[in-house]
Amino acid sequence: MISLDDAVTARLESHGQRFEVLVDPDAALAIKRGEFEGDLEDVIAAEDVFENADRGDRPPENALEDVFGTTDPLAVIPEVIKQGEIQITADQRREMQEQKRKNLVNRITRNAVNPQMDDAPHPPERIESALEEAGFTVDPMEPVESQVDDALEALRPVIPIRFDTVTVAVQLPADYAGSGQAQVREFGELEREEWQPDGSWVGVVEFPAGMQNDFYDLVNEVSSGEAETRIIKDEDDLNTR
């Protein structure tokens, strides 16, 4: 379950009765869209249905039966969310908007590059300030994923930007290959790997282009700075070493 502080109220008025439930805001939106796949008990603040959640008043059981055909809270809660309205306070709205803005900036930073600077990643601060300059407003009631394209459209007149992936070949010396290759292969999609006769490991990894600095930091960490890396531009480059 979640804390009351993190919950919003979903409210349904039907048959002259009011029904309220306390739920995580993102989960409520997912349930309303039919996209929720988790465990309901993990995203509610109370396994209960209220007439007035603030006072803790509960509706009569016969009202639950009349409207939902059951008194089981775990069966009623999703129906209240789907059929009702999600109530959020001004403070909750601001907090949700801020969190989604951070998530949006992080998602763009991980995937975007500057095509005018040899596809170098954009720092998060640059993305954040550019969104502000573009006047882009994050919708706290919409998933971050559905706002990325609109954010990119807003950013393009302000900064050079595009989403891309990068493919990098890495060679870890034998002394670091055993433990290091496990971390490198998990960073992105491992396209190819080879163990060399000298015990070194060569891997080719594809990942979001905005994460290049994070990748090189990881490679340096697991190899004490002794690894070799090379960006792979095309298939011919992949087949030559």
Sequence and secondary structure as in RCSB ss.txt:
>XXXX:A:sequence
MISLDDAVTARLESHGQRFEVLVDPDAALAIKRGEFEGDLEDVIAAEDVFENADRGDRPPENALEDVFGTTDPLA
VIPEVIKQGEIQITADQRREMQEQKRKNLVNRITRNAVNPQMDDAPHPPERIESALEEAGFTVDPMEPVESQVDD
ALEALRPVIPIRFDTVTVAVQLPADYAGSGQAQVREFGELEREEWQPDGSWVGVVEFPAGMQNDFYDLVNEVSSG
EAETRIIKDEDDLNTR
>XXXX:A:secstr
   GGG EEEEEEETTEEEEEEE HHHHHHHHHT   S GGGSBS SS BSBTTTTB   HHHHHHHHS   HHH
HHHHHHHHSEEE  HHHHHHHHHHHHHHHHHHHHHHEEEGGGTTEE  HHHHHHHHHHHT    TTS GGGGHHH
HHHHHTTTS  EE EEEEEEEE HHHHHHHHHHHHTTSEEEEEEE TTS EEEEEEEEGGGHHHHHHHHHHHHTT
  EEEEE SHHHHT  
